[in-house]
Each structure stands twice: as structure tokens, then as C-alpha cells.
Amino acid sequence: MARRSPAIIAVDGRSGAGKSTLALELATALRVHRTVSVFHLEDVYTGWDGLAEGRDRYVAHVLESLYWGEDARWTSWDWVHDADGERRSTVAADVVIVEGVGAGCRAARPYLDAVAWVEVDEAARRRRALARDGETFAPHWDRWAAQERGWLDTDPVPDTADVLVYNRADGSAPADTLRALAQLPGLQETLRPEIQAAATPALISRRLRLPRGPIDAAGLFERHFPGDHAVFLDSSSAGLPGTTRNRFSILADDGGGTATRVEHRAGTTEVAIGCTRPRLAGRFFSWLDRNWGPARVEAPAGLECGFALGWLGWLGYELGRESGGVDRTSSPTPDAALLQPARAVVLDHERSEAWLLALAAPEAVPWLEATEALLRGGLPVTTAAAPAGPPPAFTAADTRTAYLRKIREAQQQIADGNSYEVCLTTSLQADVPPPEDGTTGFDPWSTYLALRASSPAPFAHFIRWGPVAVASSSPERFLSVDAAGLLRAEPIKGTRPRSADPVEDAALARDLATAPKDRAENIMIVDLLRNDLSRFADPATLRVPRLCEVETYATVHQLVSTIEARLLPDASRSEAVAVAFPPGSMTGAPKISTMAILDGLEEGRARGVYSGAAGYYSHTGAADLAVVIRTLVARRAPGNDGGWQLSLGLGGAITADSDPAGEWDEVATKSRGVLRALGTRFEAGPAGAQASGRASGPYPSQGPGPTLGG
């Protein structure tokens, strides 16, 4: 028989958590667009020892009827006479909210469309419960609490709930819970009016003309975006010759009442919406498809950057499991971490302009005023300080001998026809102890300032994400899509250092332009990306306007190609990103089979943020993502004692013609830009002599070194 039921939402939690108030206020909000019934489990508990029997009655006599769209008829409990009371009914309205201890119990879950668990610390719960029920509950508190503990020991509802509600009793829980429920796929149709109302946020913007000259984007971020979760997409190479991809910088944090965060780990997406945390099982890119893609706002006239608020953050390499990659590794950092800010600043370095963007809210105008005053008053120039304390001692995940062996194994896979190109990686790891008395210790932001000064890049970024910090000087675009649907990928494969001698410098550029190995690496990735983009694009629009062209930066020459295509009219933008992810320049070709080879060669070691993508997904439908390379990832050490765990991913493309010793030397060379910011270096040693893979000692004073591609 086909089910014809209401949407049934359970509001569960221990006594005193505020379930009844939350359920009633939710019902009031939902009745704007539909009929709503509310059922209270306390009406069927069979006395002060009746939690278990009350749950059984609730499932058998209430849920089973409602599930099939029938009004529920049930017997209430007479608490005065401690016996069964009168018969009552609950109407099978469009939505039924069931609330009480046990509403989301294991036996009930097959009948429920959503479970919200309300969490409050025990002292506050007891105080609230006794304030509500006075002396009636006081003699029975411990007795009832013991039943709750016994039940939850065998049925941990908080671990399985669809939404966690941290009830602060400040009036925010009902609105936040409604927003959280709207995230759940099973309630998308039921809550369509609420979802549609939130789909077109009102955007407030201000355009400021700034004095000509360099804009201190880092100073603005440091002073005005202090949130625990903050994103700085930094065109740190702005003003330098050689690229047109360094025009805009974007700054945002989690300030403002409407800011939202999302994290995805191994098949579960958790969204932070005010005091709630909805949790969704399934693909992250499916969540992204529901929350980004169709244009929700129009960019303000004159804003040429594609970002007009939206989502910012990273996609980690392990998210590639959703596109057919290996599903055997687990990253210590989220597989995806995105922030939807309530306000942001976009800096246009070419026009010396600042765009102030905010979602309409009571705090928006004061923030706009304060930001404008700060920018008009001028910012002090932010400079990088010398690293504090001794330089970290890094240990390589692979010795030289082991890495050369893996290169030869990759070449055997190529010879066997299993791959054309294998982008093998390793990593450097360091533990930084907590600071001693009178010292500041390791600071991710100071490290990033040093990195952006020594290795400026068009896609540099700094992301502060709770206990994690990402400091990157990436030069490579992974993928962009504009509001009109134009896809663009710009892979980098092939790099030479700059020389102070103009004649030698020109020779290095010519060598890069004509080197067969570098061109072969680049062309293989171009072919891979042509295939990726064609999955959701009109094949007639696919073109390669640049193939293996040399771009010259302050410290390097790089071999860059451009692939473009136009999305099909009804194509999903998030799925277009998904099929191209992870970046082909970090996997090799063909992608899926080569990722399986890499998982074996890299011994199941998670790459994490490294090799993934970082950037934005705008409410206009545009997106711009960089490849996460030249990136230090710092995590707070367990125990939060002030220590840090540092990781620097490194690697290179292996082809049939690769020289293993040269590839190992290139790994060491690629480490220099990031390690210089930490005052240390990677000692690769002469060919055949290095086995430990230690990084030690400060860099000599030699000026900025090369920042190499791939």
C-alpha cells in the first residue's frame, strides 16, 4: 500500500532541554503554510517509572497510524490517579511534531522523517525543569534521569539525530531549527515555501574608490576579520607582471547572525546554522547542488568579480571518492569545509576599489559603516615578522630510497598501459611544541605573511578554520565557471626558475617552451580536462585557446594551458565541478585508474587539503577554484596545549621519461617557498646520499627562491 502520511518530525532530548517550547514555536512557524499537529510524549508515559512503556505506547498507538496518514487514537496517562486516563487523538496533519524524551528512539525512527536532538548541560536542564514543574518533578528528578541514562546507553539518539540543537534559551532555537530542517533532503518538498523564501537573499553593497597604489589586503583581513572561521582569497601577486588572474582578493569571516558553515567527513555533511547542526548522509556534491548553482542574486552593477557572497573554503583530495576515486583513506582535516559569510569585502586591485557586501540584517549597516571608515582612514602596512622560536624540524613521509622506488613502480604502471602520467606525492611533517614562557610560538598568520612576501601568487589563500589553518601560495587555477556558464581550466605542468642574468633567464624560458617532457605532461592533463569538461558542456564549444604557453612571474617561468567550454543549459554546476575533481594536474591520466595506483603507491596516506581545491561558489552561480599546492596545513595538536602539527604536501608528475633522481630533487626544490617562511629547509642531499628526509637549519640569506609548478 502506498504511504500517504504527514511529515513527522521528532524533537527529542533529556528533561529540561526545552523540547516543548521548541516544538510549539516550530509548529507556530510551520502553520503559516500548512496544517500542523503536536504530540507530547509526557501524555503517554505510564508514571514516574514509565519511560520505557511510554515509548512503546507512542510507537504502537501514535506513530504507526500517523505514518499511514490516519489520525492516531491513543490513551492518555492520568498523572493524578497514576492510571490510564481518557482517549485522545492526534490529527494526521500536513506536519506532525512529536516531542518528549524518547521521541527519536530506535523503534520510532523508521516512522520519522527527521529527528532533532536538543542539548543543554545538566545543571541548566535541572534548573529549567524544576522551574517549569516546581515541586511536582523535584522528588522524581534522579529517578527519571536514571531511566534517561539507561535508555541512552543502549540507544544513543544524539549520535544518530538528523539535527543537533544547542538550546541557548535566547529565542534563536526555533528559527535556526527550521533553517536546519530545510537542509534535510527528506523535507525539501514539505518545506519548499521556506526554502524558496530563503533562496533569494537580499544583498546590500557599497563601492569605495581607494587611493591608487597597492591595497593592504592582509592588513584589512588582520584587523577586520578576526573570526574563528575566516577565508582570505588573496591575489598576493597583484601588481606584478605576468598574469591577469590576480585582480581580486576576497575577505570574509563568520561574523554576523546569518553566517553558516559546512563540513563534510567521509560521507556525512554537517552544517552549522546558528545553534543547530543538521547532519546529512550522502554525497557532498549533492548537498552543494542543492545549495549552489542557480543564480540567487545579481551581482551589483560594476562588480566584475564573480563573487557576490556565497560559499568560500576548500575541497580536500579525499572528496574524490565521490567521483569514483579510492575510498580507503581518511583525512584528519574535513574533506570539505565551506563558509557562507553574512558579509565580505572584495578588493579590485586593478581599479583600486573595494566592494563591501552584506546580507540584509540588523547588523549589516553598522558593519558597512565601520568597514568603510576603516578603509577610508587607511590601514597600516602589514609586514611579515621573523619566525618565532627555533625552526620546525620536518620529517619526510618517504626516504629518498623509498620515493625513487615508488617512481620506478609508477613508471612500470605506465609501461604496463595502466596510466599515462602518475602525479606522485609525499609530505613533510613536523610537530611544534607549545610556546615556552615569554614566547609566542608558532603562528599560522605570521607564517602566511612571510609566505606571501617571499612567494606571491595569483591564487594565494589563508583559511582559518577552528583548529586548522591553511596557508597557500598557489599559482594554479583548477576550474572557474562564470554566471553565464563559461567553464575555464588552466593547468600548470612545467616550470623553470628565473635567473638574474637576462640571457640565462631567456634561455630557461625557451628550454621550458621546447622541452618534450614538460610539453607531454601538460598536453596529457589538457586532454584529461577536455574530457572532464565535456561531460557537462556543449562539445561544440570546447576549445583550447592556449596550449603550453610560457608565463613569466617574479620567480618562475611556467607552462600554462587554457581549456574552455560552455555548460549545457540544464547542466548541474556542482556536478560539473565534481567530475573534474580532484584536479587532473594532481592525479595524472586517466584519472580514476591512476588515483587507484596512487593510493597504493602512497600507502593509503591521506593528502587532505593538499591536492584539493580552494576558492568560492557565488550566489550568482559563478565559481573560481585554485589547486591547493605550495600549501602548509597546520592543525592544533590534540589536547589544545598550544602545540601544532604541520604538514606540507609535495610531489610531481611521473612519466615514462622521468629521471627518478631528478624527480626527488624537484620535490626538495618545491618545498623551498613554504619552508623559507618557516626559517627552515629540506635537505635532499646529493643523489644517492639522502635517506632520512629531514628538514633542518635556517635558510641562508639568499632572497626569494623559485616557486615551482605542479
C-alpha positions, 0 to 999 in steps of 0.5 A: 500500500502506498504511504500517504502520511504527514511529515513527522518530525521528532524533537527529542532530548533529556528533561529540561532541554526545552523540547516543548517550547521548541516544538510549539514555536516550530509548529507556530512557524510551520502553520503559516503554510500548512496544517500542523499537529503536536504530540507530547510524549509526557501524555503517554508515559505510564508514571514516574517509572514509565519511560520505557512503556511510554515509548512503546505506547507512542510507537504502537498507538501514535506513530504507526497510524500517523505514518499511514496518514490516519489520525492516531487514537491513543490513551492518555496517562492520568498523572493524578490517579497514576492510571490510564486516563481518557482517549485522545487523538492526534490529527494526521496533519500536513506536519506532525511534531512529536516531542518528549524524551524518547521521541527519536528512539530506535523503534520510532525512527523508521516512522520519522522523517527527521529527528532533532536532538536538543542539548543543554548541560545538566545543571541548566536542564535541572534548573529549567525543569524544576522551574517549569514543574516546581515541586511536582518533578523535584522528588522524581528528578534522579529517578527519571534521569536514571531511566534517561541514562539507561535508555541512552546507553543502549540507544544513543539518539544524539549520535544518530539525530538528523539535527543537533540543537544547542538550546541557548534559551535566547529565542534563536532555537526555533528559527535556526531549527527550521533553517536546519530542517530545510537542509534535510533532503527528506523535507525539501518538498514539505518545506519548499515555501521556506526554502524558496523564501530563503533562496533569494537573499537580499544583498546590500553593497557599497563601492569605495574608490581607494587611493591608487597604489597597492591595497593592504589586503592582509592588513584589512583581513588582520584587523577586520576579520578576526573570526574563528572561521575566516577565508582570505582569497588573496591575489598576493601577486597583484601588481606584478607582471605576468598574469591577469588572474590576480585582480581580486582578493576576497575577505570574509569571516563568520561574523554576523547572525546569518553566517553558516558553515559546512563540513563534510567527513567521509560521507556525512555533511554537517552544517552549522546554522546558528545553534543547530547542526543538521547532519546529512548522509550522502554525497557532498556534491549533492548537498552543494547542488542543492545549495549552489548553482542557480543564480540567487542574486545579481551581482551589483552593477560594476562588480566584475568579480564573480563573487557576490557572497556565497560559499568560500573554503576548500575541497580536500583530495579525499572528496574524490571518492565521490567521483569514483576515486579510492575510498580507503583513506581518511583525512584528519582535516574535513574533506570539505569545509565551506563558509557562507559569510553574512558579509565580505569585502572584495578588493579590485586591485586593478581599479583600486576599489573595494566592494563591501557586501552584506546580507540584509540584517540588523547588523549589516549597516553598522558593519558597512559603516565601520568597514568603510571608515576603516578603509577610508582612514587607511590601514597600516602596512602589514609586514611579515615578522621573523619566525618565532622560536627555533625552526620546525624540524620536518620529517619526510613521509618517504626516504629518498630510497623509498620515493625513487622506488615508488617512481620506478613502480609508477613508471612500470604502471605506465609501461604496463598501459595502466596510466599515462602520467602518475602525479606522485606525492609525499609530505613533510611533517613536523610537530611544534611544541607549545610556546615556552614562557615569554614566547609566542610560538608558532603562528599560522598568520605570521607564517602566511605573511612571510609566505606571501612576501617571499612567494606571491601568487595569483591564487594565494589563500589563508583559511582559518578554520577552528583548529586548522589553518591553511596557508597557500601560495598557489599559482594554479587555477583548477576550474572557474565557471562564470554566471553565464556558464563559461567553464575555464581550466588552466593547468600548470605542468612545467616550470623553470626558475628565473635567473638574474642574468637576462640571457640565462633567464631567456634561455630557461624560458625557451628550454621550458617552451621546447622541452618534450617532457614538460610539453607531454605532461601538460598536453596529457592533463589538457586532454584529461580536462577536455574530457572532464569538461565535456561531460557537462558542456556543449562539445561544440564549444570546447576549445583550447585557446592556449596550449603550453604557453610560457608565463613569466612571474617574479620567480618562475617561468611556467607552462600554462594551458587554457581549456574552455567550454560552455555548460549545457543549459540544464547542466548541474554546476556542482556536478560539473565541478565534481567530475573534474575533481580532484584536479587532473594536474594532481592525479595524472591520466586517466584519472580514476585508474591512476588515483587507484595506483596512487593510493597504493603507491602512497600507502593509503596516506591521506593528502587532505587539503593538499591536492584539493581545491580552494576558492568560492561558489557565488550566489550568482552561480559563478565559481573560481577554484585554485589547486591547493599546492605550495600549501602548509596545513597546520592543525592544533595538536590534540589536547589544545596545549598550544602545540601544532602539527604541520604538514606540507604536501609535495610531489610531481608528475611521473612519466615514462621519461622521468629521471627518478633522481631528478624527480626527488630533487624537484620535490626538495626544490618545491618545498623551498617557498613554504619552508623559507617562511618557516626559517627552515629547509629540506635537505635532499642531499646529493643523489644517492646520499639522502635517506632520512628526509629531514628538514633542518637549519635556517635558510641562508640569506639568499632572497626569494627562491623559485616557486615551482609548478605542479 
